[in-house]
Amino acid sequence: MIHVIATLELAEGARESYLKELRKIIADVRAEKGCIDYGPAADIATDIPVQEKTGPDVVTIVERWTDLEALKAHLVAPHMKTYREATKTVVKKLSVRILEPL
């Protein structure tokens, strides 16, 4: 199994429009072979001092896949191409971490 943490910095005020597009593909992604979990998350307000806060214009997608091959197939799925085209004007930066449980 692998974990993927994808952090997207969005244009100011674009979170809701971005999430509208993302939600269109979540069911398709979760139906992909090898997808264990896939969904967006955002910071919550806490009083935990070590929490790194990213702000209102950041969305993190937390994913779990059976293996790297499943992730690679996901990246070229037709619905992902449609999603990237629909969100390209609001996504300012994307960073991805691909992790393996120890």
N, C-alpha and C positions, 0 to 999 in steps of 0.2 A: 504494500500500500504506500501511496505517496500523498503528501499534503501540499496544497498550493495556497499561497497567500498573495492575492493580487490586489494591489493598492492603486486606486485611481484618483488622481487629483483632477477635479472638475472646474470648469469655468464658474466664476462667482455666481451663486444663486441657481445653478443648473441641476442640483441634486434631484429634485422631483422629476424633471423632464428626463434625466438620465435613467432613474429608476423605472419610469414608465416603459422605456425601451427594453431595459434589462428584464423586467418581469414578463415581457412577451416571449422570452426564450427559455426561461427557467425550467418549465416542464419538459421542453425538448432536450435540454442539457441533462436533466435528471434521468431521462429515458435512454441516454446514450450508454452503449456497452462500456462497462468499467466505471461508471460514475457511482460513487457511494454517497456523496453529499455535495451540494452546490448552493450557495446563497449569499446574499449581501448582508453586510453588517456595518455599523457605524459606532463611533465613540459614544459612551454614556458618561454623564457627569458623576464623578465619585470623589471621595476625599482621600483616595489612595495616592500618596505622594510620588510613587514611582511610575504612575500611569503617564505614558506619552500620549498627549492629546493631539489630534490631527486637524480638528476644525470641521465646520459644517459643509465644506466643499470637498470632502474626501469620503469615498466609499471603499470598503474592503470586501472583496469576495473571498469567502473561505470555501475551499474545495477539498474533497478527498476522492482519489482515483485508485483503482486496483493496481495500476502500473503506469509506467511512462508511455507505453504504446497507446493506452487508452487516452491519456492526456494529449498526445500528439494527434490522434484522430479527432479529438474534440476541437482542437485549434483550427482544423480545416473543414469542419462541418459546415454545410450550407447555411444553417441558421446563425452561425457565428459570423460568417461573412456579412449577412444582412444586418446583424447587430452592430458590427464594427462600422459599417457604412452609416447607419442611423445615428451613431453616437460620436462620430469623428469630430464634429464641431464643438462638442462639450467636454471631451476628454483632453486635458492639457498634458497629463503625464501618466504613464503606467509603469509600475514596477512590480515584478513578479519574483516570488521566492518559491522554489520547489524543494520540499523537505522530505526526508525519510525518517520514520520513527526509529528510535534507538532501542 
